[in-house]
Amino acid sequence: MSDMLNDDDVTLFFEVHPKLLDFLFEETPYGRCSNLTYYRSLAKAVSDDLLKKTDLIASSSQGIEHYWHARQSRTAYAIQGHKGLNKMIKEQNLFFETDRICQAYARLVLDHENDRNCDLILRGLRSKADQVSPKSSGFPSIPDDGTCS
């Protein structure tokens, strides 16, 4: 899971703007972790759409690497349209980081579109958190397994 996260993503989530992880797990009228669940569903829709074009991918000289990049780019673009995210970005004054945030969220959820729940993502994030020393009292609290659907 978070093997897709790069060092910049880990720094962004755990050190620079821990609110970004809190946003994924916050309680909304749709339940706990609804933002994370929504981003997984966006990634699934993007992947399903691209898989319908499998013949184009298979015949492409760019192959599977191009497919991965297309999935990440399109998922990030879909995430960028989320009104809740845009509101949080405005509140946190993170306009200049919008693309970076959306790309990181896309890398977080890719390859977990068909998971039964978010447990693998949460385990991966807890593992990453254990490797990072908290730099502020705002260090994100990652929910336990079974918290998110």
C-alpha positions in Angstrom: 0.0 0.0 0.0 2.0 2.9 1.2 4.8 1.4 -0.8 3.5 3.7 -3.5 4.0 6.7 -1.3 7.3 8.4 -1.9 9.5 10.2 0.7 8.0 13.5 -0.3 4.5 12.1 0.4 5.5 10.9 3.8 7.0 14.2 4.7 3.9 16.0 3.5 1.5 13.8 5.5 3.4 13.3 8.7 5.6 16.4 9.1 4.5 19.3 7.0 0.7 19.1 7.0 -0.6 16.3 9.3 -4.1 17.8 8.8 -4.1 16.1 5.4 -4.3 12.6 7.0 -6.8 13.8 9.6 -9.0 15.0 6.7 -9.0 11.4 5.3 -10.2 10.0 8.6 -12.6 12.7 9.8 -16.2 11.9 10.6 -18.7 13.2 8.0 -22.4 12.6 7.6 -21.4 9.6 5.5 -19.3 8.0 8.4 -15.8 7.8 9.5 -13.0 7.8 6.8 -15.6 8.7 4.1 -13.0 10.9 2.3 -10.5 8.0 2.1 -13.3 5.7 1.0 -14.5 8.2 -1.6 -10.9 8.5 -3.0 -10.7 4.7 -3.3 -14.0 4.7 -5.2 -12.6 7.4 -7.6 -9.5 5.3 -8.1 -11.7 2.3 -9.0 -13.8 4.3 -11.5 -10.6 5.6 -13.2 -9.1 2.1 -13.2 -12.3 0.5 -14.6 -12.5 3.2 -17.3 -8.9 2.6 -18.3 -9.3 -1.2 -18.3 -12.1 -0.8 -20.8 -9.4 0.6 -23.1 -7.1 -2.4 -22.5 -6.6 -3.0 -26.2 -5.2 0.5 -26.5 -2.9 0.0 -23.5 -1.7 -3.4 -24.8 -0.9 -2.1 -28.3 0.7 1.0 -26.9 4.5 1.1 -27.2 4.5 2.8 -23.8 2.9 -0.3 -22.1 2.1 -0.8 -18.5 4.2 2.0 -17.1 2.1 4.5 -19.2 -1.0 2.8 -17.8 0.2 3.3 -14.2 1.0 7.0 -14.8 -2.4 7.5 -16.5 -4.2 5.9 -13.5 -2.3 8.1 -11.0 -2.8 11.3 -13.1 -6.5 10.7 -13.7 -7.2 9.7 -10.1 -5.4 12.8 -8.8 -7.4 15.0 -11.2 -10.7 13.3 -10.0 -9.7 13.9 -6.4 -8.9 17.6 -7.1 -12.6 18.0 -7.9 -13.7 17.0 -4.4 -15.5 20.0 -2.8 -14.6 18.8 0.7 -10.9 18.8 -0.2 -11.1 22.2 -1.8 -12.8 23.6 1.3 -10.0 22.1 3.5 -7.3 23.4 1.2 -8.8 26.8 1.4 -9.1 26.7 5.2 -5.5 25.5 5.6 -4.3 28.0 3.0 -2.7 25.2 0.9 -3.6 26.4 -2.6 0.0 26.3 -3.8 0.2 22.6 -2.8 -3.1 21.3 -4.4 -1.4 19.3 -7.1 1.1 17.8 -4.7 -1.7 16.8 -2.3 -3.9 15.2 -4.9 -1.0 13.2 -6.4 -0.1 12.0 -2.9 -3.7 11.0 -2.2 -3.8 9.2 -5.5 -0.6 7.2 -4.7 -2.1 6.4 -1.3 -5.3 4.7 -2.7 -4.0 3.2 -6.0 -4.0 -0.6 -6.0 -6.5 -0.6 -3.1 -9.6 0.1 -5.3 -10.9 -3.4 -4.8 -9.9 -4.0 -1.2 -12.8 -5.0 1.0 -12.0 -2.0 3.3 -9.3 0.4 4.1 -7.4 -1.8 6.6 -4.3 -2.3 4.4 -4.0 1.4 3.8 -4.3 2.1 7.5 -1.7 -0.6 8.4 0.7 0.9 5.8 0.2 4.4 7.2 0.8 3.2 10.8 3.9 1.5 9.6 5.1 4.7 8.0 4.2 6.7 11.1 6.4 4.4 13.2 9.3 5.4 11.0 8.7 9.1 11.4 9.3 10.9 14.6 6.4 13.2 15.5 7.6 16.8 15.0 4.5 18.5 16.5 1.6 18.0 18.7 -0.5 17.9 15.6 0.8 14.5 14.6 -2.0 12.6 12.9 -3.8 9.8 14.7 -4.4 6.9 12.4 -7.5 4.8 13.1 -7.4 1.1 13.9 -8.3 -1.6 11.5 -12.0 -2.1 11.0 -12.7 1.7 11.4 -13.1 2.4 7.7 -15.2 0.6 5.1 
